[in-house]
């Protein structure tokens, strides 16, 4: 199988992870979205103007952790030759364990610090597939890209342009479907296990880790065979 095929599958699997993290944060931690900063920064301004300085400090901490994860992801990308996809999974496994054992009476913003770090680091490494930049941790731009691509498909008057728009629209739409599959799983498990529901993500992360190992080994083996044939 082509590597692009494996990249798309990996992307969709990570979208499920992103949806699970996002859903868990909303359902289990008082509607705080731990995968992005828009709501956090809006609430930060409200905290500052409303003189709620303690919560404002906690939100600054969330911003710092999120930015730190992006910086580290970028640094490792440019300064190391590591396969960072495996590092993402290892970090997420660690963060999931932390999240699962943070008591419910802890401030929800502080409780989600591991989520802010894990999702930001995931975003900096899993940036998309088959030439498309596409988030696996939130949906707004993916909705935009899906709508635009399908609209342009119907507006295009050339077959090759239509095919590209259809390919792009299906890719982004697929990301939305898998992301919200993760949200649905997070909700169903939360109704049964509350804050401990995040621990079920450990099994899924291990499955992705194994899949990456298998797909990478197949790609290496295929390249080795092709080189021997050329030689």
Buried (B, 14 or more C-beta within 10 A) or exposed (E): EEEEEBBBBBBBBBBBBBBBBBBBBBBBBEEBBBBBBEEBBEBBEEBBEEEBEEBBEBBBBBBEBBEBBBEBBEEBEEEEEEEBBBBBBEBBBEBBBBBBEBEEEEEBBBBBBBBBBBBBBBBBBBBBBBEBEBBBBBBEEBEEBBEBBBEBBEEBEEEEEBEBBBBBBBBBBBBBEBBBBBBBBBBEBBEEBEBBBBBBBBEBBEEBBEBBEEBBEEBEEEEEEEEEEEE
